[in-house]
Amino acid sequence: MSPSGRSWPLSLMFLLGMGMASERINCPSRCSCQYLEVNCTGQQLQEFPAAIPLDTRQLILAANNVSYLPAVELSFLADLVYLDCRKNLLGDYLDFTFIGVAKLVYLDLSFNNLTQVTFSTFSHLRSLVVLKISDNPNLVAVEKDAFANNTWLRHLDVSRTGLTFLDTSTVRDLPNLRFLGLSDNLWHCNCSFLDFITWMTESNVHFPDADNITCYTPEGLRALKMPAVEAQLHFNCLTQLYKQDYIFLCLIGFCIFFAGTVAAWLAGICAVIYEVHTSKGEEVEEEEED
């Protein structure tokens, strides 16, 4: 009976029942499904779940033991815009993984075992706005052009990783970047990193937890905050000469001195030859007159 006391048509009740049954059947085991959303949080999954509805827009795989994301199965989810894979065991096999989910806007890969980010890792995610790869302690390298195609990227978090260096162009060339997490990394504040620190002070990007964006090496700069260390690096890198610089200058000076000495010697020889030739010419003329 309906709330108004009337009976629903049997055909309508059958269709509704079939729809609900179909939704239950299509939901992956040990996951919960709502409209366009699949949530598998904390289910101790070892593998990427099977039978995910093809129209899924939001997929949450947080707090599991998934170590591999199959590119083929992901490509079936062509409408996916939100993917949360934090707190899993994902490692080195992410290149070309996201080639079939070009509509992805939000991607969370924090608290995993990533070791590097290459151009091929996220290059197909041209709509990506939020990327979280923080809390990957083994992440030690981000290629210079790793985010070259992610021009819509607005939020990027690489905090609490093993990074010691990040090329300035990697983030400077992202026109929509507004939020960049850099805290608690092992930043090596040498002269090569000066350009990045200068960009930080001049950009309009927000750096959360700024008090923990500090140098780890060299020893003399350890625990100093990034903006504060800029002036010291300017002095060290632009005015201080190292041993190899003195050697180079000495070599240049020696070369200049040697070249000058040789040039003077050659000029003297030329002058003597000219003088001898001139004297002989005058003697010949005098003999002819006699």
Disulfide bonds with the S-S distance in Angstrom:
Cys27-Cys33 2.05
Cys31-Cys40 2.03
Cys189-Cys215 1.98
Cys191-Cys237 2.09
